[in-house]
Amino acid sequence: MALFAIHCIDKPASGDLRTATRPAHLEHLDRARDRILVAGPLLDEEGKPIGSLLIIDCEDRKAAIQYAADDPYALAGLFASVAVTAWRQVLPK
């Protein structure tokens, strides 16, 4: 297993879609709770969500990409961009 950062940026003016899809998104995260190191929204200067960031333990990058693609936010078309990058924890030890 390896850690991957999934960094997603919402499409402009998509707050209503994010709100409507949030319960299904949280269920998706909950099903992988034991593999998620950290997860939460990215925020603009006013504290409003503009994307998502999570770090997850997956078999490989292909599995991490599939996890991101299966997210209800992604399935609903919320994201303008999604990046999946290998990540290594240094701190805390």
C-alpha positions as CSV (number, residue, x, y, z in Angstrom):
1,M,0.0,0.0,0.0
2,A,1.1,3.6,-0.6
3,L,-0.2,7.0,0.2
4,F,-1.7,9.3,-2.4
5,A,-2.9,13.0,-2.3
6,I,-6.1,13.6,-4.2
7,H,-6.4,17.3,-4.9
8,C,-9.7,18.5,-6.5
9,I,-10.8,22.0,-7.6
10,D,-14.5,22.7,-8.0
11,K,-15.9,24.3,-11.1
12,P,-16.9,27.9,-10.6
13,A,-20.3,28.7,-9.1
14,S,-20.9,25.0,-8.1
15,G,-21.7,25.5,-4.4
16,D,-25.3,24.2,-4.9
17,L,-24.0,21.0,-6.5
18,R,-21.5,20.5,-3.7
19,T,-24.2,21.0,-1.1
20,A,-26.6,18.6,-2.8
21,T,-23.9,15.9,-3.3
22,R,-22.2,16.2,0.1
23,P,-24.1,13.4,2.0
24,A,-23.2,10.9,-0.7
25,H,-19.6,12.2,-0.8
26,L,-19.3,11.8,3.0
27,E,-20.7,8.2,2.8
28,H,-18.0,7.5,0.1
29,L,-15.3,8.8,2.5
30,D,-16.7,6.8,5.4
31,R,-16.5,3.6,3.5
32,A,-12.7,4.1,3.3
33,R,-12.3,5.6,6.7
34,D,-9.6,3.1,7.7
35,R,-7.5,4.1,4.7
36,I,-7.9,7.9,4.9
37,L,-5.1,9.8,6.7
38,V,-6.8,13.2,6.3
39,A,-9.7,14.7,4.3
40,G,-11.5,18.0,4.0
41,P,-12.5,20.9,1.8
42,L,-10.2,23.5,0.3
43,L,-11.4,26.9,1.2
44,D,-11.4,30.4,-0.4
45,E,-10.5,33.6,1.5
46,E,-14.1,33.8,2.8
47,G,-14.0,30.2,4.1
48,K,-16.2,28.8,1.4
49,P,-15.4,25.4,-0.2
50,I,-13.6,25.5,-3.5
51,G,-12.3,22.0,-3.7
52,S,-11.3,18.9,-1.8
53,L,-8.1,17.4,-0.5
54,L,-7.6,13.9,0.9
55,I,-4.7,11.6,1.6
56,I,-5.5,8.0,1.2
57,D,-3.7,4.7,1.4
58,C,-4.3,2.7,-1.8
59,E,-2.8,-0.4,-3.5
60,D,-1.3,1.8,-6.2
61,R,-1.9,5.0,-8.2
62,K,-4.5,3.3,-10.5
63,A,-6.6,2.4,-7.4
64,A,-6.3,6.0,-6.0
65,I,-7.4,7.3,-9.4
66,Q,-10.4,5.0,-9.4
67,Y,-11.3,6.0,-5.8
68,A,-11.3,9.6,-6.9
69,A,-13.4,8.8,-10.0
70,D,-15.9,7.0,-7.8
71,D,-16.4,10.0,-5.5
72,P,-20.0,11.2,-5.8
73,Y,-18.6,14.8,-6.3
74,A,-16.7,13.6,-9.3
75,L,-19.6,11.6,-10.6
76,A,-21.8,14.7,-10.4
77,G,-19.4,16.7,-12.4
78,L,-18.4,19.0,-9.5
79,F,-14.6,19.2,-10.2
80,A,-12.8,21.3,-12.8
81,S,-9.6,19.4,-12.1
82,V,-8.4,16.3,-10.1
83,A,-4.8,15.5,-9.4
84,V,-3.7,12.2,-7.9
85,T,-0.1,12.3,-6.7
86,A,2.0,9.8,-4.6
87,W,2.8,11.3,-1.2
88,R,5.1,10.4,1.7
89,Q,4.5,11.4,5.3
90,V,7.5,12.9,7.0
91,L,5.8,14.7,10.0
92,P,4.5,13.8,12.4
93,K,6.6,10.7,12.8
